[in-house]
Amino acid sequence: MASRGHFVPYPRIPVSPYPRIPVSPQETSAVPGSSCKRQLPLTTSPVQFSVIAVNVLYAVIGVVLMFVSYRTIDRLTPQVDFPAELQRGNVAVAIFIAAIFVSIALIIGKALG
């Protein structure tokens, strides 16, 4: 009779490495007449438009720097016509340009962050 491997009759349940957080009775008490538990009130803060404006500014700067970087690399390699190679369906050039975009995005992200 051939062995079919180790047989486990019941699947093992993974144990969470995080401790259970105790909850006070006030947070879990049910609302009278309802089967739902009451939720804690959410605190809302006013939207800070300056933070949004700075993020939009950083996004615009990132896009402009990405375009300038691509054009610089395109001019530094005159023997390769990237748009023409992409039109012909050259996958290697597409992967190369994608790698350039990702690396430039990482550099710009770290510089702006």
C-alpha positions as YAML, in Angstrom:
chain: A
units: angstrom
residues:
- id: 1
  name: MET
  ca: [0.00, 0.00, 0.00]
- id: 2
  name: ALA
  ca: [1.48, 3.33, -1.10]
- id: 3
  name: SER
  ca: [1.70, 6.24, 1.26]
- id: 4
  name: ARG
  ca: [-0.32, 9.25, 0.15]
- id: 5
  name: GLY
  ca: [1.36, 11.78, 2.37]
- id: 6
  name: HIS
  ca: [0.45, 13.25, 5.71]
- id: 7
  name: PHE
  ca: [-3.29, 13.30, 6.36]
- id: 8
  name: VAL
  ca: [-4.73, 16.09, 8.50]
- id: 9
  name: PRO
  ca: [-8.34, 15.37, 9.46]
- id: 10
  name: TYR
  ca: [-9.18, 18.99, 10.30]
- id: 11
  name: PRO
  ca: [-7.69, 22.15, 8.81]
- id: 12
  name: ARG
  ca: [-5.47, 24.06, 11.16]
- id: 13
  name: ILE
  ca: [-6.82, 27.45, 12.16]
- id: 14
  name: PRO
  ca: [-4.12, 30.13, 12.18]
- id: 15
  name: VAL
  ca: [-3.72, 31.97, 15.43]
- id: 16
  name: SER
  ca: [-3.40, 35.72, 15.23]
- id: 17
  name: PRO
  ca: [-0.13, 37.11, 16.62]
- id: 18
  name: TYR
  ca: [-1.98, 40.26, 17.73]
- id: 19
  name: PRO
  ca: [-3.57, 40.36, 21.18]
- id: 20
  name: ARG
  ca: [-7.29, 40.92, 21.47]
- id: 21
  name: ILE
  ca: [-8.13, 44.48, 22.43]
- id: 22
  name: PRO
  ca: [-10.60, 44.64, 25.33]
- id: 23
  name: VAL
  ca: [-13.70, 46.72, 24.67]
- id: 24
  name: SER
  ca: [-15.59, 48.62, 27.37]
- id: 25
  name: PRO
  ca: [-19.29, 47.80, 27.95]
- id: 26
  name: GLN
  ca: [-20.32, 51.32, 26.90]
- id: 27
  name: GLU
  ca: [-18.90, 50.80, 23.41]
- id: 28
  name: THR
  ca: [-20.71, 47.52, 22.87]
- id: 29
  name: SER
  ca: [-24.04, 48.15, 24.54]
- id: 30
  name: ALA
  ca: [-26.95, 47.69, 22.22]
- id: 31
  name: VAL
  ca: [-29.28, 50.57, 21.45]
- id: 32
  name: PRO
  ca: [-32.71, 49.92, 23.03]
- id: 33
  name: GLY
  ca: [-35.14, 48.53, 20.49]
- id: 34
  name: SER
  ca: [-32.42, 47.72, 17.98]
- id: 35
  name: SER
  ca: [-30.42, 44.62, 17.24]
- id: 36
  name: CYS
  ca: [-27.47, 46.75, 16.11]
- id: 37
  name: LYS
  ca: [-24.71, 47.88, 18.37]
- id: 38
  name: ARG
  ca: [-24.25, 51.59, 18.73]
- id: 39
  name: GLN
  ca: [-21.24, 53.10, 17.04]
- id: 40
  name: LEU
  ca: [-18.84, 55.56, 18.54]
- id: 41
  name: PRO
  ca: [-19.19, 59.08, 17.15]
- id: 42
  name: LEU
  ca: [-16.68, 59.88, 14.44]
- id: 43
  name: THR
  ca: [-14.68, 63.03, 14.91]
- id: 44
  name: THR
  ca: [-14.48, 65.13, 11.79]
- id: 45
  name: SER
  ca: [-11.89, 67.75, 11.17]
- id: 46
  name: PRO
  ca: [-12.23, 70.58, 8.66]
- id: 47
  name: VAL
  ca: [-10.68, 69.92, 5.29]
- id: 48
  name: GLN
  ca: [-7.35, 71.61, 5.03]
- id: 49
  name: PHE
  ca: [-7.26, 73.01, 1.52]
- id: 50
  name: SER
  ca: [-3.62, 73.95, 1.91]
- id: 51
  name: VAL
  ca: [-2.70, 70.26, 2.22]
- id: 52
  name: ILE
  ca: [-4.76, 69.41, -0.86]
- id: 53
  name: ALA
  ca: [-3.21, 72.30, -2.80]
- id: 54
  name: VAL
  ca: [0.31, 71.20, -1.87]
- id: 55
  name: ASN
  ca: [-0.45, 67.63, -2.97]
- id: 56
  name: VAL
  ca: [-1.84, 68.82, -6.30]
- id: 57
  name: LEU
  ca: [1.22, 71.04, -6.76]
- id: 58
  name: TYR
  ca: [3.53, 68.09, -6.05]
- id: 59
  name: ALA
  ca: [1.60, 65.95, -8.54]
- id: 60
  name: VAL
  ca: [1.94, 68.61, -11.25]
- id: 61
  name: ILE
  ca: [5.64, 69.04, -10.49]
- id: 62
  name: GLY
  ca: [6.07, 65.26, -10.64]
- id: 63
  name: VAL
  ca: [4.38, 65.00, -14.04]
- id: 64
  name: VAL
  ca: [6.44, 67.87, -15.46]
- id: 65
  name: LEU
  ca: [9.68, 66.38, -14.13]
- id: 66
  name: MET
  ca: [8.70, 62.98, -15.55]
- id: 67
  name: PHE
  ca: [8.14, 64.50, -19.00]
- id: 68
  name: VAL
  ca: [11.40, 66.48, -18.86]
- id: 69
  name: SER
  ca: [13.30, 63.37, -17.77]
- id: 70
  name: TYR
  ca: [11.83, 61.28, -20.57]
- id: 71
  name: ARG
  ca: [12.66, 63.93, -23.18]
- id: 72
  name: THR
  ca: [16.21, 64.16, -21.80]
- id: 73
  name: ILE
  ca: [16.71, 60.41, -22.08]
- id: 74
  name: ASP
  ca: [15.16, 60.48, -25.55]
- id: 75
  name: ARG
  ca: [17.65, 63.15, -26.66]
- id: 76
  name: LEU
  ca: [20.61, 61.36, -25.03]
- id: 77
  name: THR
  ca: [19.91, 58.24, -27.09]
- id: 78
  name: PRO
  ca: [19.54, 59.49, -30.69]
- id: 79
  name: GLN
  ca: [20.26, 56.05, -32.16]
- id: 80
  name: VAL
  ca: [16.94, 54.74, -30.76]
- id: 81
  name: ASP
  ca: [13.67, 56.27, -31.91]
- id: 82
  name: PHE
  ca: [11.40, 55.34, -28.99]
- id: 83
  name: PRO
  ca: [8.05, 56.45, -30.51]
- id: 84
  name: ALA
  ca: [8.76, 54.61, -33.78]
- id: 85
  name: GLU
  ca: [9.80, 51.44, -31.93]
- id: 86
  name: LEU
  ca: [6.64, 51.58, -29.85]
- id: 87
  name: GLN
  ca: [4.53, 52.00, -33.00]
- id: 88
  name: ARG
  ca: [6.14, 48.84, -34.41]
- id: 89
  name: GLY
  ca: [5.16, 46.97, -31.25]
- id: 90
  name: ASN
  ca: [8.64, 46.48, -29.82]
- id: 91
  name: VAL
  ca: [7.90, 45.06, -26.38]
- id: 92
  name: ALA
  ca: [11.51, 45.36, -25.19]
- id: 93
  name: VAL
  ca: [11.47, 49.12, -25.76]
- id: 94
  name: ALA
  ca: [8.12, 49.37, -23.98]
- id: 95
  name: ILE
  ca: [9.51, 47.52, -20.96]
- id: 96
  name: PHE
  ca: [12.62, 49.71, -21.01]
- id: 97
  name: ILE
  ca: [10.54, 52.90, -21.06]
- id: 98
  name: ALA
  ca: [8.32, 51.56, -18.28]
- id: 99
  name: ALA
  ca: [11.41, 50.83, -16.18]
- id: 100
  name: ILE
  ca: [12.66, 54.35, -16.85]
- id: 101
  name: PHE
  ca: [9.29, 55.80, -15.77]
- id: 102
  name: VAL
  ca: [9.22, 53.74, -12.58]
- id: 103
  name: SER
  ca: [12.79, 54.64, -11.63]
- id: 104
  name: ILE
  ca: [12.26, 58.34, -12.36]
- id: 105
  name: ALA
  ca: [8.99, 58.26, -10.40]
- id: 106
  name: LEU
  ca: [10.79, 56.72, -7.41]
- id: 107
  name: ILE
  ca: [13.50, 59.37, -7.55]
- id: 108
  name: ILE
  ca: [11.02, 62.23, -7.90]
- id: 109
  name: GLY
  ca: [8.82, 60.79, -5.15]
- id: 110
  name: LYS
  ca: [11.73, 60.63, -2.73]
- id: 111
  name: ALA
  ca: [12.91, 64.12, -3.70]
- id: 112
  name: LEU
  ca: [9.46, 65.67, -3.23]
- id: 113
  name: GLY
  ca: [8.60, 63.62, -0.16]
...
